[in-house]
């Protein structure tokens, strides 16, 4: 049995604009074209394509607007970086334009999801027999802003909403709104104002990358929906001590807000000290199932966890658990969950149903 899958985090536009990746091409075509290039050195072999979405029944993807602050730029190939809010705004706008071109040029493969009816239209096609779609089905994209420095003013949030953004994570590293990965710190006054305005409009708040103190403040303050699109449980990461991972207190807070946490199948987020020179077999796929089980045990049910792969987000085939070759192979997680006692209903929720329920609650009618 193959489960309908939702992946809550993929940096598609960043890859398209940084490396020229064409996700309408097959995995084999992209890997052959990039073989021996600088792309493999810096980002690894791609693990996603529309064809692999079809094979793995990936119906919905949260597609990001992402740029890094210029202070972390290390090479000329890294073009999606910003020094100030104006530059971040331009990059994020360019990512929205890239998605618009994708929708315009390949409507049979990719379609936007801004509203609940658009979500249902996508799901209807995926729930129909394969014989009804001999040429495949479009995968729906929900737009997620990763790092809010592209929001130049709080009043600009309305513009981002009208342009299709539905989820905002205030941090990557620290931003002017709050502390972030490797850069601790609480919400700033601007951060408190950002969250208040986001809730008024209807955005979903993504706690991924937020520093622990900022995330806890957000859990206390935010009146809208809260998720962690791509973040693993700290206590389940071997040798884990980074604020990139979620403490039990934050996990409990997300669950109390009826949110979902997307588990990342990235070796350094399963074993913090894992190096690219280490064998992939050090991170068997069951470690992903263990992350999911840990969150389910805290929740007391299987309704608050899913996938947030972050695939092609700075890592590729060489850095993901043994047993995975492309995103379609996420289906191999199902028997591992079944062996841990999860029912088919539970597994269907973990693969996609939990994220779908969240989107049904949070997308505008």
C-alpha positions in Angstrom: 0.0 0.0 0.0 1.3 3.4 -1.0 0.2 6.3 1.2 -0.6 9.9 0.0 2.3 12.0 1.2 2.6 15.6 2.2 6.1 17.1 2.6 6.0 20.2 4.7 9.4 21.7 3.6 11.3 21.8 0.3 13.5 24.6 -0.9 12.4 24.3 -4.5 12.9 27.9 -5.6 16.2 28.2 -3.9 17.5 25.2 -5.9 15.9 26.4 -9.1 17.5 29.8 -8.9 20.8 28.8 -7.3 21.7 25.7 -9.2 19.3 25.9 -12.2 17.6 22.7 -11.2 14.5 21.8 -13.3 12.2 19.7 -11.2 10.2 18.6 -14.2 13.2 16.6 -15.3 13.7 13.1 -14.1 16.1 12.4 -11.2 18.3 10.5 -13.7 18.5 13.5 -16.1 19.4 15.9 -13.3 22.0 13.7 -11.7 23.6 13.0 -15.1 23.7 16.7 -15.9 25.2 17.6 -12.6 27.7 14.8 -12.3 31.1 16.1 -11.4 29.9 19.7 -11.0 30.2 22.1 -8.1 26.5 21.4 -7.4 27.2 17.9 -6.1 30.0 19.2 -3.9 27.8 21.8 -2.2 24.3 20.3 -2.4 24.7 16.6 -3.2 22.7 14.6 -5.7 19.1 15.7 -6.0 16.4 13.5 -4.3 13.3 15.1 -5.8 11.5 15.5 -9.1 7.9 15.6 -10.3 8.3 12.0 -11.5 9.4 10.9 -8.0 6.5 12.8 -6.5 4.3 10.6 -8.7 6.0 7.4 -7.8 5.9 8.3 -4.1 2.4 9.8 -4.1 3.6 13.2 -2.9 0.4 15.2 -3.4 1.3 18.4 -1.5 4.6 20.2 -0.8 5.3 23.2 1.4 7.5 25.2 -1.0 9.7 27.8 0.6 10.9 31.3 0.0 14.4 31.1 1.5 17.5 33.2 1.5 20.5 33.3 3.9 21.9 36.4 5.5 25.0 37.6 3.8 27.1 37.0 6.9 27.1 33.3 6.2 28.0 33.5 2.5 31.0 31.3 1.7 31.2 31.1 -2.1 30.2 32.9 -5.3 27.7 30.2 -6.2 25.6 31.2 -3.2 23.6 33.9 -4.9 20.4 33.8 -2.7 21.8 35.9 0.2 20.8 39.3 1.6 22.4 42.1 3.5 19.2 43.9 4.5 15.4 43.7 4.4 15.2 45.3 1.0 17.5 42.6 -0.5 15.6 39.8 1.2 12.3 41.2 -0.1 13.7 41.1 -3.7 14.9 37.6 -3.3 11.7 36.3 -1.9 9.7 38.1 -4.6 11.9 36.4 -7.1 11.1 33.0 -5.6 7.4 33.7 -5.9 8.0 34.6 -9.5 9.8 31.3 -10.0 6.8 29.4 -8.7 4.5 31.4 -10.9 6.5 30.4 -13.9 6.4 26.8 -12.8 2.6 26.9 -12.5 2.2 28.7 -15.9 4.6 26.5 -17.9 3.7 23.1 -16.2 0.1 23.3 -14.9 -0.1 19.5 -15.4 2.7 19.0 -12.9 2.5 21.8 -10.4 -0.4 23.9 -9.1 -0.7 26.5 -6.3 -2.6 25.9 -3.1 -3.8 29.2 -1.6 -7.3 28.1 -0.4 -9.1 25.1 1.0 -11.0 24.4 -2.3 -7.7 24.3 -4.2 -6.4 21.8 -1.6 -9.5 19.6 -2.1 -9.1 19.8 -5.9 -5.6 18.4 -5.6 -6.5 15.7 -3.2 -9.5 14.7 -5.3 -7.2 13.8 -8.2 -4.8 11.9 -5.9 -7.7 9.9 -4.4 -8.9 8.8 -7.9 -7.5 5.6 -9.5 -4.3 5.8 -11.4 -6.2 4.8 -14.6 -8.0 8.2 -14.4 -4.6 10.0 -14.6 -2.4 8.1 -17.1 -0.1 11.1 -17.4 0.2 11.8 -13.7 -1.3 14.3 -11.4 -0.2 17.8 -10.4 1.5 18.3 -7.0 0.1 21.2 -5.0 2.5 23.8 -3.5 1.8 25.7 -0.3 4.1 28.7 0.0 6.1 29.0 3.2 8.4 31.9 4.0 11.5 30.6 5.9 13.0 33.6 7.8 10.9 36.7 7.9 13.6 39.3 7.1 11.9 39.7 3.7 9.0 41.4 5.5 10.2 44.9 5.4 7.4 46.3 7.6 4.6 44.7 9.5 2.0 46.4 7.3 3.5 44.5 4.3 2.2 41.2 5.6 -1.1 41.8 3.8 0.9 41.9 0.5 2.6 38.6 1.2 -0.8 37.0 2.0 -2.3 38.3 -1.2 0.7 37.0 -3.1 0.1 33.5 -1.7 2.2 33.0 1.4 0.4 31.0 4.0 3.1 30.0 6.5 5.9 32.1 8.0 8.8 31.0 10.0 10.3 34.2 11.6 13.9 32.7 11.9 16.5 30.8 10.0 19.5 32.1 11.9 18.6 35.1 13.9 16.6 37.8 12.2 15.5 41.2 13.4 12.4 39.4 14.7 13.9 36.8 17.0 16.9 34.5 17.8 17.4 31.5 15.5 19.7 28.5 14.8 23.1 28.9 16.5 22.1 32.4 17.4 20.0 32.4 20.6 17.7 35.1 21.6 14.0 35.9 22.4 11.4 37.6 20.3 12.3 41.3 19.7 9.7 44.0 20.0 9.4 43.8 16.2 8.9 40.0 16.6 6.0 40.4 19.0 4.4 42.8 16.6 5.0 40.5 13.7 3.3 37.6 15.4 0.3 39.7 16.4 -0.2 40.9 12.9 0.3 37.4 11.4 -2.4 36.0 13.7 -4.8 38.7 12.7 -4.4 37.9 9.0 -4.4 34.1 9.4 -0.9 33.0 8.8 0.3 29.7 10.2 3.4 30.2 12.4 6.4 27.9 11.8 8.6 27.5 14.9 11.4 25.7 12.9 14.7 27.4 13.4 13.4 29.7 16.1 15.7 29.8 19.2 14.2 28.0 22.1 13.4 31.1 24.2 11.7 32.8 21.2 9.7 29.6 20.4 8.5 29.4 24.0 7.4 33.0 23.9 5.6 32.4 20.6 3.8 29.5 22.1 2.5 31.7 24.8 1.6 34.6 22.6 0.5 33.4 19.2 -3.3 33.1 18.7 -3.2 31.4 15.3 -2.1 28.0 14.1 1.4 26.8 15.0 3.5 24.1 13.4 7.2 23.1 13.1 7.5 22.3 9.4 10.9 20.6 9.6 12.4 20.0 13.1 13.5 16.9 15.0 13.2 16.1 18.7 16.3 17.1 20.6 16.2 14.1 22.9 16.0 11.7 20.0 19.0 13.1 18.1 22.2 11.2 19.0 24.6 13.7 20.7 22.1 16.4 20.1 22.6 19.8 21.8 21.8 22.3 19.1 18.9 24.8 19.4 18.0 23.7 15.9 16.2 20.7 17.5 13.0 20.8 19.6 12.9 20.4 23.3 10.2 18.4 24.9 8.6 21.6 26.2 8.3 23.0 22.7 7.0 19.7 21.3 4.4 19.7 24.1 3.5 23.3 23.3 3.0 22.5 19.6 0.8 19.5 20.4 -1.3 21.7 22.8 -1.9 24.1 19.9 -3.0 21.1 17.8 0.0 21.5 15.5 2.1 19.1 13.5 5.9 18.5 13.5 7.7 17.5 10.3 10.5 15.1 10.8 13.7 15.6 8.7 15.5 12.5 7.2 18.9 14.2 7.3 21.8 12.4 8.8 23.2 15.3 10.8 19.7 15.8 12.3 19.6 12.2 13.4 23.2 12.0 14.7 24.4 15.6 15.3 28.1 14.7 14.8 27.6 12.8 11.6 30.0 13.8 8.9 29.8 13.5 5.1 32.7 11.1 5.3 30.7 8.8 7.6 28.8 5.9 6.1 25.1 6.4 5.4 24.5 3.1 7.1 25.2 4.8 10.5 21.7 6.4 10.0 19.2 3.6 9.1 15.8 4.7 8.1 14.4 3.4 11.4 15.9 6.4 13.0 13.3 8.5 11.2 10.6 6.2 12.5 12.1 6.5 16.0 11.8 10.3 15.7 8.2 10.0 14.7 7.4 7.5 17.5 9.0 9.8 20.1 6.7 12.6 19.2 3.7 10.3 19.1 4.6 9.0 22.6 4.6 12.5 23.9 1.3 13.3 22.3 -0.3 10.0 23.2 -1.5 9.6 19.6 -0.3 9.8 16.0 -1.9 13.0 15.0 0.9 15.5 15.5 3.8 14.3 13.3 4.5 14.1 9.6 7.3 14.6 7.1 9.2 17.8 6.6 12.2 16.5 4.6 14.0 19.7 3.7 15.2 17.6 0.7 17.7 19.4 -1.5 18.0 22.1 1.2 21.8 22.1 1.4 22.1 18.3 1.3 21.3 15.5 -1.0 21.5 11.8 -1.6 24.9 11.5 0.1 23.6 12.8 3.4 20.3 11.0 3.9 19.5 7.7 5.7 20.5 4.4 4.1 17.6 3.0 2.2 16.5 6.3 0.6 17.4 7.1 -2.9 14.7 9.6 -3.8 11.7 11.1 -2.0 9.5 8.2 -3.3 11.4 5.9 -0.9 9.8 7.6 2.1 7.1 4.9 1.6 9.7 2.5 3.1 9.0 4.2 6.4 5.5 2.6 6.6 6.6 -0.9 7.5 8.9 0.4 10.1 6.0 2.3 11.7 3.8 -0.8 11.4 6.5 -2.8 13.2 6.3 -0.3 16.0 2.6 -1.0 16.4 1.1 1.8 14.3 -2.2 1.1 12.4 -2.7 1.9 8.7 -4.9 4.8 9.8 -2.1 6.1 12.0 0.4 5.7 9.2 -1.9 7.4 6.7 -2.0 10.3 9.1 1.7 10.5 9.5 2.3 10.4 5.8 -0.1 13.1 4.8 -3.4 13.1 6.8 -2.1 15.2 9.7 -0.8 17.9 7.4 -3.9 17.8 5.3 -6.1 18.2 8.5 -4.0 21.2 9.4 -4.3 22.8 6.0 -8.1 22.2 6.0 -8.3 24.1 9.3 -6.1 27.0 8.3 -6.4 27.7 4.6 -9.1 30.3 3.7 -12.3 29.0 2.3 
